[in-house]
Amino acid sequence: MIRKGDAVGQVVYVLAKLGYPRPQIERVVKELRNTFNLKCTGRVFDMNLTSGRADRKHLLPTVDSRDHPESR
């Protein structure tokens, strides 16, 4: 069975992997908390945000380079 905090963490991971900025992800997490009473700790949030961003860079390098043309 998946825990509520893990479910929210996976949402954070997917949104980070898709390239959403932190403020938008925080807004989604706030809505999950207010609407469905789903919460996660700051550690889980940060860990999944970092993992999602790292996977985006490794698995989607062409998308990442278009987002940041100065890194070419």
C-alpha positions as CSV (number, residue, x, y, z in Angstrom):
1,M,0.0,0.0,0.0
2,I,1.3,3.4,-0.9
3,R,1.4,6.1,1.8
4,K,0.0,9.6,1.4
5,G,3.4,11.2,1.7
6,D,4.9,8.9,-1.0
7,A,2.0,9.6,-3.3
8,V,2.7,13.4,-3.0
9,G,6.4,12.7,-3.5
10,Q,5.8,10.9,-6.7
11,V,3.7,13.8,-8.0
12,V,6.6,16.1,-7.2
13,Y,9.0,13.8,-9.0
14,V,6.9,13.7,-12.1
15,L,6.3,17.4,-12.2
16,A,10.0,18.1,-11.7
17,K,10.9,15.6,-14.4
18,L,8.5,17.3,-16.8
19,G,10.3,20.6,-16.1
20,Y,7.8,22.5,-13.9
21,P,9.4,25.2,-11.7
22,R,9.4,24.8,-8.0
23,P,6.7,27.5,-7.3
24,Q,4.2,25.7,-9.6
25,I,5.0,22.3,-7.9
26,E,4.5,23.9,-4.5
27,R,1.1,25.2,-5.7
28,V,0.1,21.7,-6.8
29,V,1.2,20.2,-3.5
30,K,-0.7,22.9,-1.6
31,E,-3.9,22.0,-3.5
32,L,-3.4,18.3,-2.8
33,R,-3.1,19.1,0.9
34,N,-6.2,21.3,0.9
35,T,-8.4,19.2,-1.3
36,F,-7.4,15.6,-0.4
37,N,-5.5,16.1,2.9
38,L,-2.4,14.6,1.3
39,K,0.8,15.8,2.8
40,C,4.5,15.1,2.6
41,T,7.5,16.2,4.6
42,G,10.0,18.8,3.4
43,R,12.6,16.1,3.1
44,V,10.4,14.0,0.8
45,F,9.5,17.1,-1.3
46,D,13.2,18.1,-1.7
47,M,14.4,14.6,-2.4
48,N,11.8,14.0,-5.1
49,L,12.3,17.4,-6.6
50,T,16.1,16.8,-6.9
51,S,15.6,13.3,-8.3
52,G,13.1,14.5,-10.9
53,R,15.4,17.3,-12.1
54,A,18.3,14.9,-12.2
55,D,16.4,12.3,-14.2
56,R,15.2,15.1,-16.6
57,K,18.8,16.0,-17.3
58,H,20.0,12.4,-17.8
59,L,17.0,11.0,-19.6
60,L,15.9,14.0,-21.6
61,P,19.2,15.9,-22.4
62,T,17.9,17.5,-25.6
63,V,14.9,19.0,-23.7
64,D,17.1,20.3,-21.0
65,S,19.5,21.9,-23.4
66,R,16.7,23.8,-25.1
67,D,15.5,25.0,-21.7
68,H,19.0,26.4,-20.9
69,P,20.7,27.4,-24.2
70,E,23.5,29.1,-22.3
71,S,24.7,25.7,-21.1
72,R,25.7,24.6,-24.6
